[in-house]
Amino acid sequence: MMIGASSFAGSLSELSHEVRSVELYMPKLHVYNGRSLDRGVLATILDELSTLDLITSIHAPYSAYSPTYPKELRVDTSNMGPGDLRLMGESIELAATLGSKAVVLHPGRINSDRETSFRNMVSNLKQLAAQAADLGVMLGLENKEGTDPTNLCCLAEELVAAVEAVNSDDLKITLDIGHANLTCGGDPDKLRTFVRTVSSHVVHMHMHDNGGKWTSTYDGDEHLAPGRGNTDYTVLKEIHNYRGIYNLEVFSMSDVRSGKATLMQCLGKD
């Protein structure tokens, strides 16, 4: 069982003592000046990474309006221009350099009508998947939380439809179990059905917890340590022969440690 954690949870050195993988969260690695990649800063991070026994995944830029998210790096996959494609391409290129297990992409937002936004997203994802195929990189399209009605691909069926419309061996699914729990209203039976629906496409996972309902804090998407909300992690057993990363998308080393213990207990793996 390969447990990882996002780079904002702690230093690379700290993470290397607790998990086997780190997800390099590009928008918050401080490697961009505006929209320009600072290759010197990135090289320093990669030098440290080379001294540690950590596998990697990459989280590409996405669309967010949180005050902690750099506005210059907002990318909406249903409304992309050349600059957005370049930004995403830099994450894909980094993944190729590192031999990363996956590059996480967010689905688009509903900008005009749902059908047009979905169609535009699929077109953009096809371009990214073609680049990924050229470089031998796997992309994982993430399900978003249904408590935010502006998101595409909250429902399992729409997420699968997007992946099948792109029709690439290099674009599959990142299952975000916390987002799925919100979409399913904290109902474990609905969550199990969600997981079964996407299971054959899953190449990467995000692990975090919540109360399964909307709140004024990020629409309920609190990114708590697994075990601190009501998500039923045993539903992940519906994904048979999974060999990817269980990435803890939490904000502290204490949450990494407690979340890891919860996953080990629920999934019965070592």
Salt bridges, closest charged atoms under 4 A:
GLU18 OE2 - ARG257 NH1 3.60
GLU18 OE1 - LYS260 NZ 3.19
GLU23 OE1 - HIS204 NE2 2.62
GLU23 OE2 - HIS206 NE2 2.71
ASP84 OD1 - ARG35 NH2 2.77
GLU90 OE2 - ARG86 NH1 3.02
GLU115 OE2 - ARG119 NH1 3.89
GLU142 OE1 - HIS59 NE2 3.64
GLU142 OE1 - HIS106 NE2 3.17
GLU142 OE2 - HIS179 ND1 3.20
GLU142 OE1 - HIS206 ND1 3.57
GLU145 OE1 - LYS144 NZ 3.30
GLU145 OE1 - HIS179 NE2 3.45
ASP148 OD2 - ARG109 NH1 3.43
GLU158 OE1 - ARG114 NH2 2.96
GLU164 OE2 - HIS201 NE2 3.56
ASP176 OD2 - HIS179 ND1 3.37
ASP176 OD2 - HIS206 ND1 3.44
ASP176 OD1 - HIS208 NE2 2.66
ASP221 OD2 - HIS179 NE2 2.98
ASP221 OD1 - HIS208 ND1 3.94
ASP221 OD1 - HIS223 NE2 3.26
ASP232 OD2 - ARG192 NH2 3.82
GLU238 OE2 - ARG192 NH1 2.80
GLU238 OE1 - ARG196 NE 3.08
GLU249 OE1 - HIS206 ND1 3.28
GLU249 OE1 - HIS208 NE2 3.95
GLU249 OE1 - HIS223 ND1 3.68
